[in-house]
């Protein structure tokens, strides 16, 4: 057994450094490799969303077919969110000590398998277990991306580069909603899982061929040396960190990271409230069709594309004050939720516009709080740090999934919207404490 574990660990281990290439080749090779990393991680993470966000758009139809009520659906969504948060932390620590191309492509294969099995059974507890497992292995998506970009892009580039990469969330999320609703309307709810699963298997192969590990594994200098962008207040570490060092020194004792994590809890409630329940709300209360419900998630996701790019660039211009910019973005979200709540039936365009406002303003904080985790840690601990902040985010996701499902089922949608608005206000209050926090470097 020990030999099997050793063999598996050795296979996932980071690629070793090789002899440096001639100096005249470094600039061109670095440029090509950086574009390759950005493209591969962007594509790969978008696909992760296609096999994770495909339940909400068809939850009403699946529930009707299998006699699941909203509380039961909410429990599936909540358990998945908790599993994803734990998975993001656990898988993040493994990812920080693994080769991204192997780690990320293997995780994508596992989540594809969960989708295949999910589509083939009609048992509530089986679905609960499978989607929880899917949530956990989905934690292997973000961390290798963060590790890769932390090694290939320097501190001064971080806000804009992560902003561009973060659009993969929106692209994948938009495709997930539209694809799931489209195929389910024509082939049944099961197709919303096995068709994305097929796409994930193909994508895992592409990802394995496209991703690479550190610059040193390609014969290139560290990014700090290449860009002459060295940390000012900490040493340049290239050795892999121990588990104890990762968790104790870079997480537990990091007060700023705790602040960003708590803020992320409430930001994720604002983010996922309509991604998880928007299609159901529109169909139950506003009379929307299945396809319109699927498009509502696409509206939220795509609206976040231009704002994420703009705000990522802006956060670099204000000395990396990610918390300050995130707070300002949360304020318009209060108005959007309030207007959508009070908009009468028959004005679906106003509802969609409000969802666009939510997406436009909520995705910049989602991105910036992940970048803040990298800002406050080492590039050798980025997966663990982001996993820690992400854990709190998905605890928030779990809370909204279970809470909104329960409130809407037993007390009505008015109480659900009041709880959402209260959580947005809590996010603003938490972010106020991060107003002046800047990157360590």
N, C-alpha and C positions, 0 to 999 in steps of 0.2 A: 504493500500500500504506500509506504514511504517512497519507494522508487517511482511509483506512478505519479505521486504528487511532485516529486523532484523533476521528473520528465516534463510534466505539464508546465511547471514554473519556469523551467529552462526554455521551453518553446515560446512562452509569453514574454520572456525577459527583454529589456531594451536592447536595441541593436548596438554593438560595440563601436567605439570610435575607430576610424581607419586613418591611414596616412593621408595627410593634407594634400589637396590638389595643388598644382602650380599656381602661383599668385595671380598670374594674368588670366586665369580661368575663373577665379572666385566670383567676381562681380556678376558675370553673365549667368553662371551656374546658380548662384544665390537667387537671382531674380526669377529664373525659371522654376526653381524648387519652391519658392514662396508662393507663386501663382498656383503651382500644383497642390500645395498644402491647402491653400484657401479654397480652391475648387473642390478638392476631395472632401474636406470637412463640411463644406457648405452642402454639397450634394448628399453626403452620408447622413447628416443630421436632419435634413429635410425628410428623408425617407423614414427615419425613426418616427417622425410625427405621423406619417401616413399609417403606420401600424400601431399608433397609440391613441390618436384623436378620432378614431373611426367609430367609437361606440356611441358617443353623445348624439350624433346626427340621426342614428337609427334606434335610439333607446326606446322611443315611444312605440315604434312598430315592433321591435323585438319584445318589449314588455306586453304588448297586446297579444302577440302570438303565443307567448309562454306564460301569460297571466302574472307578470311581475308588476307590482305597483311602483310609484315613484320613490317610496322609502327603500324598497329593495334595489332599485336602480341606483339610488343615492348611496347605498351601502357598497355596491360594486365600485362606483366611482371613488368613494372615500377610501376604501381599502387599497385601491390601485394607487391613489395619490400618496398614501402613507408608505406603501411598498416602494414607490418610485423615490420618495424622499430618502428612505433608508438605503435604497439601492444606490442612489446618487452619492451618498457619503461613503458607503462600503466599497462600491465599485470605483469611486474616485481614488481611494487610497491604493487599490490594486493598480489602477490605471497609471498613477504617478510612478509606478515601478514596472511598467510594461511597455511593450512596443505597440504604439497606437494602431498600426495597420492590422495586427492580429487581434488585438483586444476589441476594437470597434466592429470589425467585420464579423467576429464570432458572436458578439452580443446581438448584432442585427439578425443573424441566423436564428438565435434563440427566440427572439421576439416574433419572428416569422412563424416558427413552430407553434408558439402560443396562439397565434391567430388561426392557424390551420385547425388546431384541436378545438378552439373556441367555437368555430363555425360548424363543427361536426357533432356537438352535443346539445342537449336541451334540458340540462339540469342546473338549477339555480346555484347550488353550492359548488358544482363543477365550474360554472362560469365565474363565481366569486373567487375561487382558488386560482383559476387560469389567468384571470385579468390581474390578480395580485402578483402572480409570478411574472407576468408581462411587465407590470410596473417596475418590479425589482430589476429585471435584466435591462430594461430601458435606461436604468442608471448608468449603463456602460456607453451611452451615447455622447453626453456632453463632455465628460472628463477627458477622454483622449483628444477631443477637439481642443480643449483648453490647454492641455499639455503641448500639443503640436504648435499652436499659435504662440504660446508662451516662449517656446524655443526659437521660433522663426521670425517673430516680430518684436521690436524693441519697445521700451517704455513710452517713448514719445509718440509712437504710432498706435498705441493700444486702443484709445477711444474710438477712432475712426475705423480701424480694422475690425474690431469686435462689433462695431455697429453694422458694418457691411455683412459680416458673417452672421450676425444675429437675424438677418432677414431670412435665413434658412428656416427659422421657426415659423415665420409668416407664410413662406412659400409652402412648406410641408403641411402646416395647419390648414391653409386654404384648400390645398389639393385634397387633404383628408376629408374635409367636410363635404365638398362637392362630389368627390369620387364615391364616398360611402352612400350618400343620398341618391346619386344617379343610378348606381348599380343595384341598390336595394329596391328602388322603385320599379325596376325591370326584372330583376332576378331573385328577389327575396332578400331578407335581412342578412342571411348567411353570407351572401356574396360580398357584403361590406367588410368581411374579414378574410376570406380566402383569396380574393383578388389582390388586395394590398399585400398579403403574405407572399404571393408569387412575385410581386414587384420587389419585395424586400430580399428575397433569395437572390434574384438577379443582381440587385444593387450591392449585396454583400460581396459578391465576386468582384464587381467593379471597384469597390472600396479597397479590397485587399490588394488589387493591382495598382491602385492610384496613390495610396497613402505611403509616407515614409516617416522615419523616426527623426532623430535630432540632426542638426547640421553636421556635427562631428561624425555621425555615422555615414555621412556622404562625403567626408573629407574636407569639410568646410569649417571655418572658425566659428566660435559662439556668436550669437547675434549681437551681444554687447560689444565685442571686438569689431565685428563687421560694420556696425553702425556708430561706433564710438559713443555709445549711450550706456554708460555704466551706472549701477546703483550708487547713490551717494552715502547712504547711512547703513549699508549692510554689505557683507562680503559677497563676492561673486562665487556662488557654489555651483559646481558641476557634478559633484558626487550625488548619487541617489540617497535619499534620506531614509532612516529607519522608521518603522511604524510608530515607535515611541516619540521620535522627534517630530514626525508629521502631526500627531494628534496633540501632544503636550505643548510643544514650543510654538507651533504654527497655528493651532486652533484654540485649545482650552485657555491658554494665557493671553490670547489676542482679544483685548477688550473691544477694539473697533469692529472686529469681525462679528462679535455678538450683537452689536448695535445694528449692523446691516442685516444680520440674519433675522432679528425681530421685526424690522421694518418689512423684510421680504415676506413674512408671514401674512401681513395684511395686504400687501401689494398683489400677492397671488390670489387672494380672495377676490379682489377687484378684477383680476385678469380672467379667472376661470368661471366666475359667476355666470356670464353669458355664453362662454364657450361650452360649458357643461350643460346649462339649462336654457340657454337662449332658444335653441330649436324647439324644445318642449314648450316653453312659455309662449312663443309665437303661434304654435299650432293649437295650444289649448285655449289661450286667451284672445289672440288676435286673428284666429282663423286662417293661418298660413298653411300652405301645402308642404308636403315632404321636401320637395326640391327647394322651396323658399327657405325652409328651416336650415337646410344644408348650406344655402348661400349666405345665411346670416353669419355663420362662423367664418366663411371666406371674407366677408366684409370686414369683420373685426381684424382678421389676420393681415389682409392686404393694406388696410388703413395704417398699420404700424410700420410699413416699409419706409416711406419718406421721412417720417418723424424720427425713426431710429437712426437713420443716417445723419440727419441734421443735428440731433441732440448728442450723438456720439462725438461728432466733430466739435460741437459747442463745449462739451465737458472737457475736452483737451484744452480749449481756449481759456477756460476759467480755472486753470491749475488743477484739473482733475477732481473738482468738487462734485463728485457723482451724487452725493446725498442732497445737496442744494438743488441741483437740476431735477432730480427725481421728485422732490417735494413740489416744485412748481408745476410739474406735469400732472400731479395727482389732483390738483384743484379743479380743473374743468370736468373731471370724471364725475364729480358730485352732481353737477348740473345735468350731465348726460343721463345718468341713472334716474334722476328725478323726473326729467322730461319724459323718458320712455315709460316710467311707471304711470304717469298721469295722462299719457296720450290715449285718447279713446279708440275703440275698435274701428277699423276701416281706414286707418292712416298708417299702413305698414311702411310707407316710405319714410315717415318720421322716425319710426322705430329703427329702421335700417340706418338712418343718418346718425341716430344716437349711438348705435353700435359702432359705427365708423369713428365717431369721436372717442369712444372708449378705447378702441384699438389704437387710434392715433396717439393717445396720451399715455396708455398703460404700458405699451411695449418699450419705450425708452427707459423707464425705471426697471423693468424686468432685465433689460440688457445691462444697464449701468450697475445694478447691484451685483451682477455676476462679475463685471469688470472690477468693481470695488473689492471683491474677494481676492482677485489677483493682485490688486494694488497693495493690499494689506498683508500679503504673504510672499513666499518665494516661488519662482517659476517651477521649482521642484516639488512644490506643494499645492499647485494650482488646482489640481483635480480634487484634492481633499478639502481645500478651502471653499471651492465652489460647491462641492458636495454638501458641506456644512450649511452654507447659506441656502443652498437649494433644498436641503432637508426641511428647514423652517418654511420655505415657500410651499413645499408640497404638504406640510402639515396644515398650512392655510388652505390649500386645495382640498385636502381631506375634510377640513371643517366646513367649507362651503358646500362640498358635494353632499355630505350627510345633512348639514343644517338646512340648506335650501330645499332639499328633497323632503325633509321632515316638515318644515314650516309650510311649504306649499301644499303638501298632502293634507295636513291636519288643521291649518289655520288660514290658508289662502296666500295668494301671491303678494298681497299688501305687506304682510309681516316679513315675507322673504326680502322684499325691496328695502324695508326699513333696516333690516339686519345688514344688508349690503352697504347701504349708505353709512351706517355706523362704523363698519370696518374700514371704509375709505377714509373716514375722519381719523381713525386710529392709525392708519398708515401715515397720514400727514403728521400726526403728533410724534410718531417714532422717528420719522425722517428729519424732524426739526432738530433732534439731537445730533444728527450727522452733518449739519449745515456746513461746518468749517473743516471737516475731515478731508485731508488730501492724501495722495499716495505716499507710501513710505519712501519710495525712491524719488 
